[in-house]
């Protein structure tokens, strides 16, 4: 059952990327890491936001299992592609 949910979430994500790309929106996808296992990280909108002045805000996650979603490689990938002036954690 968990595998089916993960597959459906991944398919939904892929469709969303496709819809945005087809509409002319530039989409940046950062691949997840197998460890630590974070099955809900396919949609990272809960722990990070981006602002036009180059600021990134990082938010705490209430659920312990979701806190692991804040992976440094995501921030590194963003910094490689976009101007990051300030990070507020």
C-alpha positions as CSV (number, residue, x, y, z in Angstrom):
1,X,0.0,0.0,0.0
2,X,2.8,2.4,0.9
3,X,4.6,1.7,-2.4
4,X,1.4,2.5,-4.3
5,X,1.0,5.8,-2.5
6,X,4.6,6.7,-3.3
7,X,4.2,5.7,-6.9
8,X,1.0,7.8,-7.2
9,X,2.7,10.8,-5.5
10,X,5.7,10.5,-7.9
11,X,3.4,10.3,-10.9
12,X,1.4,13.4,-9.7
13,X,4.7,15.3,-9.3
14,X,5.8,14.3,-12.8
15,X,2.5,15.4,-14.2
16,X,2.7,18.7,-12.4
17,X,6.3,19.3,-13.7
18,X,5.0,18.6,-17.2
19,X,2.0,20.9,-17.0
20,X,4.2,23.7,-15.7
21,X,6.9,23.2,-18.3
22,X,4.3,23.0,-21.1
23,X,3.0,26.4,-19.9
24,X,6.4,27.9,-20.2
25,X,7.3,27.8,-16.5
26,X,11.0,27.0,-15.9
27,X,11.0,24.1,-13.4
28,X,13.9,23.0,-11.2
29,X,13.8,19.5,-9.9
30,X,16.2,18.3,-7.2
31,X,16.4,14.5,-7.0
32,X,15.8,13.1,-3.5
33,X,18.4,10.9,-1.7
34,X,17.6,7.4,-0.6
35,X,18.8,8.1,2.9
36,X,17.5,9.4,5.1
37,X,14.2,8.0,3.8
38,X,11.7,10.8,3.5
39,X,8.6,9.6,1.6
40,X,6.7,12.9,1.9
41,X,9.6,15.0,0.4
42,X,8.2,14.7,-3.1
43,X,6.4,18.0,-2.4
44,X,8.9,20.2,-0.4
45,X,6.6,23.2,-0.1
46,X,6.2,22.9,3.6
47,X,9.8,23.7,4.7
48,X,11.1,26.3,2.3
49,X,10.0,29.5,0.5
50,X,11.8,31.7,-2.0
51,X,11.5,35.5,-2.3
52,X,12.3,37.9,-5.0
53,X,15.1,39.6,-3.1
54,X,17.1,36.4,-3.0
55,X,16.0,35.4,0.5
56,X,15.2,31.8,1.3
57,X,13.2,31.0,4.4
58,X,13.5,27.6,6.0
59,X,10.6,26.5,8.3
60,X,10.5,24.0,11.1
61,X,8.5,20.9,10.6
62,X,6.2,19.8,13.5
63,X,6.3,16.1,12.6
64,X,9.7,14.5,13.5
65,X,9.7,12.3,10.4
66,X,9.3,15.4,8.1
67,X,12.2,17.3,9.7
68,X,14.6,15.1,7.8
69,X,13.3,16.6,4.5
70,X,15.4,19.7,5.0
71,X,18.4,18.2,3.2
72,X,21.5,20.3,2.5
73,X,21.8,19.0,-1.1
74,X,18.5,20.7,-1.9
75,X,19.9,24.1,-0.8
76,X,23.2,23.5,-2.6
77,X,21.3,22.7,-5.9
78,X,19.3,25.9,-5.5
79,X,22.3,28.0,-4.8
80,X,24.0,26.6,-8.0
81,X,21.1,27.8,-10.1
82,X,19.7,30.9,-8.4
83,X,20.9,34.0,-6.6
84,X,20.7,33.4,-2.9
85,X,21.4,36.5,-0.9
86,X,20.2,35.4,2.5
87,X,18.9,32.3,4.2
88,X,16.7,32.6,7.3
89,X,16.3,29.4,9.3
